[in-house]
């Protein structure tokens, strides 16, 4: 399960360009992954220039 | 703030593509509304800000307020530190823009021609009736608006959501997107009139690092790396580069982003919809430059949109004229560059060094990107095969 760490996110919205299911929603100040649409492919996490997209496991391990 | 219930054209996104299209639509006497999600046109600046003068001065008189500096030459560095110099005599003079002011200036020109512009207006969907796209839904200061129109122009950048709402496939695979990060550094010792590009698989796998000076010892220093070949994130490579080159500099801005390098999407129009600029992936796949393309596509799309409204025909068949004209003027060239990109950025560090060594023997006034490819081809037959294929298909 992928989540956007909003503390790291620069809201560049690039992740949505590689999302196969259009699961990333954002405004001027905020971005989030709609879990109902996410298929856990992880492309957004690979692309993110600041590694703001983390798996739930990694987040809880921190 | 008066927002009408209907505009002939609604443009989504206030970058150079969006503002240029709005300006062109408006000067043809057509009613146009431009929606910008951010609070101000021109920010945040997700751009290295470099562009050729020739790409700008054919559209606008140059204005001091949006020019940071002029570029007389470009240095390319191989991984072993060797340098090839490309002079303005070979490729023309360049500019480093103040994008914040440049974008805002095009918006002003558009407004002067009669375009209506809103900021903090976040498009959240399209209005569809009987399968036909006939408007845009957006929020503005917590109020939801539904405004009707005949044509929607998607100029919404890398994310290109408008296209997806309209049923166009705008998604990028990881080999067609460069993950990027940039600092604006101050108090650094850089020449105000040269750009610098650094290549190599350790420095920037599948991409390059850049230095674009802005005058007054300020520069945009950034990196683009192929998303397909990342071991670390773009910021990691940038920090490593900056640590080595400018350990004592101060940071006055940091920005993250990504650059589409697929070349123009196969489909950039549909009934009542056109995509322009980064949203249509109209970016030079080798350099990552998108400003010139954005302005050209904005102008063509604006012109066709106005003709379409006047002829009362907003079908894909009509709007597709924009796609055809775009391909002829610039798109086909980007297509060739896209084919070259894959080979160019898979060169080994040794090959990069060899290219740089040979390039150094060319008269610096004659070295340009094409010359450089020719040299690269000599050292790498695979690149030659790609080049031949690119020109034949």
Interface residues (C-beta under 8 A of the other chain):
Chain A: X10 X12 X13 X14 X16 X17 X18 X19 X20 X22 X26 X27 X28 X43 X46 X47 X48 X49 X50 X51
Chain B: X37 X38 X39 X46 X120 X122 X157 X158 X159 X160 X161 X164 X170 X171 X172 X173 X174 X177 X179 X180 X181 X227 X230 X233 X234 X235 X254 X255 X256 X257 X258 X260
